[in-house]
Amino acid sequence: MLSRLSHLVIALLFLPLFACAADSDQYQEGVHYVTLPQPVPTQTGDKVEVAEVFWYGCGHCYSFEPLINAWKKSLPEGAELVRSPAIWRNEMKIHAQMYYAADALGMLDKLHEPLFSAMHVDHKRLLSEDEIFPIFAAQGVDRAQFDKVFSSFKVRSDVNRADARQRGYKISGTPELVVNGKYRISSRMTGSQADMLKVASYLVDRELAAK
């Protein structure tokens, strides 16, 4: 299995290809991406949004992380990457809660990768607060603070909004990308995760040019 460092090296090698994606006319609607029947409101105001729909329990999402983290550094001004947890089973709901709890604590940058690693390196299922809390504790969060935030109104509301977005996106798997609430991209259409990002770059530049 490739290490996380190896994945990152691969991602960096792909960056020049991403930068050239917007110059390509080879990406076709219905072939490389689909147009949503009804646009979904974005979270980024006037910026062109790229939403990554993911699940912590998804091995493909775990493999995608180094690629998308490297790619987001190449996004042009006026574009922004956001993440939206997928929720179509009960276990995914609690995983969405842990994502939004980390966000509410202002610790998403510190906790996002450890939460992935807990599932895919340590093989934890993370199906209860007792199992999830030690990951937060390792970053200095005490139990009272964790309990208060994990089940807070804000976190529950964020989870519900993510669920509504996913329904609007018509997601069929993870990871998938949605550009500006209009266009959905999956590796099943593009052929690879790297090509998902090329198509996303193309659509981002097209949306920016249309502003």
C-alpha positions as CSV (number, residue, x, y, z in Angstrom):
1,M,0.0,0.0,0.0
2,L,1.3,3.5,-0.8
3,S,2.1,5.7,2.1
4,R,0.4,9.1,2.6
5,L,3.7,10.7,1.6
6,S,3.7,8.6,-1.7
7,H,0.2,9.8,-2.4
8,L,1.2,13.4,-1.9
9,V,4.2,13.0,-4.3
10,I,1.9,11.6,-6.9
11,A,-0.6,14.4,-6.3
12,L,2.2,17.0,-6.8
13,L,3.2,15.4,-10.1
14,F,-0.4,15.8,-11.3
15,L,-0.6,19.5,-10.6
16,P,0.8,20.8,-13.9
17,L,-1.9,18.7,-15.6
18,F,-4.6,20.3,-13.5
19,A,-3.4,23.8,-14.4
20,C,-3.8,23.0,-18.1
21,A,-7.3,21.5,-17.8
22,A,-9.2,24.8,-18.4
23,D,-7.6,25.1,-21.8
24,S,-9.1,21.8,-23.0
25,D,-12.3,21.5,-25.1
26,Q,-12.4,17.8,-24.7
27,Y,-14.8,17.7,-21.7
28,Q,-18.4,17.1,-22.6
29,E,-21.6,17.4,-20.6
30,G,-23.2,14.0,-20.2
31,V,-19.9,12.2,-20.8
32,H,-17.4,13.7,-18.3
33,Y,-19.9,15.5,-16.0
34,V,-23.6,15.9,-15.6
35,T,-25.6,19.1,-15.3
36,L,-27.9,19.0,-12.3
37,P,-31.6,19.4,-13.1
38,Q,-31.9,22.0,-10.4
39,P,-28.9,24.1,-9.2
40,V,-28.1,23.7,-5.5
41,P,-27.3,26.9,-3.5
42,T,-23.6,27.3,-2.8
43,Q,-21.9,28.1,0.5
44,T,-19.2,30.4,-0.8
45,G,-21.1,33.6,-1.7
46,D,-19.7,35.2,-5.0
47,K,-16.9,32.6,-5.3
48,V,-17.1,29.6,-7.6
49,E,-17.6,26.7,-5.3
50,V,-16.1,23.2,-5.7
51,A,-17.9,20.9,-3.2
52,E,-16.3,17.6,-2.4
53,V,-18.9,15.1,-1.2
54,F,-17.1,12.5,0.9
55,W,-17.5,9.9,3.7
56,Y,-14.8,9.2,6.3
57,G,-15.5,5.4,5.9
58,C,-14.9,5.5,2.1
59,G,-11.5,4.1,1.0
60,H,-11.7,6.0,-2.3
61,C,-12.2,9.2,-0.4
62,Y,-9.2,8.5,1.8
63,S,-7.1,7.9,-1.4
64,F,-8.4,11.1,-2.9
65,E,-7.4,13.3,0.0
66,P,-3.7,13.9,-1.0
67,L,-4.8,14.6,-4.6
68,I,-7.5,17.1,-3.7
69,N,-5.4,18.8,-1.0
70,A,-2.7,19.5,-3.5
71,W,-5.1,20.5,-6.2
72,K,-6.9,23.1,-4.1
73,K,-3.7,25.0,-3.9
74,S,-3.9,25.6,-7.6
75,L,-7.4,27.0,-7.6
76,P,-7.6,30.5,-9.1
77,E,-8.7,33.5,-7.2
78,G,-12.4,33.6,-7.0
79,A,-12.8,29.8,-6.5
80,E,-13.0,27.8,-3.2
81,L,-13.1,24.2,-2.2
82,V,-15.6,23.1,0.5
83,R,-16.4,19.7,1.8
84,S,-19.8,18.2,2.4
85,P,-20.2,14.8,4.1
86,A,-22.4,12.2,2.4
87,I,-25.2,10.8,4.5
88,W,-27.4,7.8,3.3
89,R,-26.9,5.5,6.3
90,N,-27.1,5.9,10.0
91,E,-23.3,5.4,10.4
92,M,-22.7,8.1,7.9
93,K,-24.7,10.5,10.0
94,I,-22.5,10.1,13.1
95,H,-19.4,10.6,10.8
96,A,-21.0,13.8,9.5
97,Q,-21.5,14.9,13.1
98,M,-17.8,14.4,13.9
99,Y,-16.8,16.4,10.8
100,Y,-19.1,19.3,11.8
101,A,-18.1,19.0,15.5
102,A,-14.4,19.5,14.5
103,D,-15.5,22.5,12.4
104,A,-17.5,24.0,15.2
105,L,-14.5,23.7,17.5
106,G,-12.3,25.5,14.9
107,M,-10.1,22.4,14.7
108,L,-11.0,20.9,11.3
109,D,-7.5,21.3,10.0
110,K,-6.1,19.3,12.9
111,L,-8.8,16.6,13.0
112,H,-9.8,15.9,9.4
113,E,-6.8,13.7,8.6
114,P,-6.8,11.9,12.0
115,L,-10.4,11.0,11.6
116,F,-9.7,9.5,8.2
117,S,-6.7,7.7,9.5
118,A,-8.6,6.3,12.5
119,M,-10.8,4.4,10.1
120,H,-8.4,3.4,7.4
121,V,-5.1,2.9,9.2
122,D,-6.3,2.0,12.7
123,H,-9.5,0.2,11.3
124,K,-11.8,1.8,13.8
125,R,-15.5,2.0,12.9
126,L,-16.2,5.2,14.9
127,L,-19.8,4.4,15.6
128,S,-20.1,6.0,19.0
129,E,-19.1,9.1,20.8
130,D,-17.0,7.1,23.2
131,E,-15.0,5.7,20.2
132,I,-14.7,9.1,18.5
133,F,-13.8,11.2,21.6
134,P,-10.1,10.0,22.0
135,I,-9.3,11.4,18.5
136,F,-10.5,14.8,19.7
137,A,-8.8,14.4,23.1
138,A,-5.5,13.8,21.3
139,Q,-5.9,17.4,20.0
140,G,-6.6,18.8,23.5
141,V,-10.4,18.7,23.5
142,D,-11.8,17.8,26.9
143,R,-14.9,15.5,27.3
144,A,-17.3,18.2,28.5
145,Q,-16.4,20.4,25.5
146,F,-16.7,17.5,23.1
147,D,-20.1,16.3,24.5
148,K,-21.5,19.8,24.3
149,V,-20.5,20.5,20.7
150,F,-21.0,17.0,19.3
151,S,-24.8,17.1,19.9
152,S,-25.3,20.8,19.6
153,F,-28.0,22.5,17.6
154,K,-25.4,23.9,15.3
155,V,-23.9,20.6,14.5
156,R,-27.3,18.9,14.0
157,S,-28.3,21.8,11.7
158,D,-25.1,21.4,9.7
159,V,-25.7,17.7,9.3
160,N,-29.2,18.3,8.1
161,R,-28.0,20.9,5.6
162,A,-25.4,18.5,4.3
163,D,-28.1,15.8,3.9
164,A,-30.3,18.2,1.9
165,R,-27.4,19.3,-0.3
166,Q,-26.6,15.6,-1.1
167,R,-30.1,15.0,-2.2
168,G,-30.0,18.1,-4.4
169,Y,-26.6,16.9,-5.9
170,K,-28.1,13.5,-6.8
171,I,-25.0,11.8,-5.4
172,S,-24.5,8.2,-6.4
173,G,-21.3,7.5,-4.6
174,T,-18.2,9.0,-3.0
175,P,-16.1,10.9,-3.6
176,E,-17.9,13.2,-6.1
177,L,-17.4,16.8,-6.9
178,V,-20.0,19.5,-7.6
179,V,-18.9,22.7,-9.3
180,N,-20.9,25.8,-8.4
181,G,-23.9,23.8,-7.4
182,K,-24.5,23.0,-11.1
183,Y,-22.2,20.2,-12.3
184,R,-21.5,16.8,-10.8
185,I,-18.3,14.9,-11.5
186,S,-17.5,11.3,-10.6
187,S,-14.6,9.0,-11.4
188,R,-17.1,6.6,-13.0
189,M,-17.5,9.2,-15.7
190,T,-14.0,10.6,-15.9
191,G,-12.2,7.3,-15.5
192,S,-9.9,8.3,-12.6
193,Q,-9.8,10.6,-9.6
194,A,-7.0,12.7,-11.3
195,D,-9.3,13.3,-14.2
196,M,-12.1,14.3,-11.9
197,L,-9.9,17.2,-10.9
198,K,-9.1,18.1,-14.5
199,V,-12.8,18.3,-15.3
200,A,-13.4,20.4,-12.2
201,S,-10.6,22.8,-13.2
202,Y,-12.2,23.2,-16.6
203,L,-15.6,23.9,-15.2
204,V,-14.2,26.3,-12.6
205,D,-12.5,28.4,-15.2
206,R,-15.6,28.3,-17.4
207,E,-17.8,29.5,-14.5
208,L,-15.2,32.3,-13.6
209,A,-15.2,33.4,-17.3
210,A,-19.0,33.6,-17.3
211,K,-19.0,36.0,-14.3
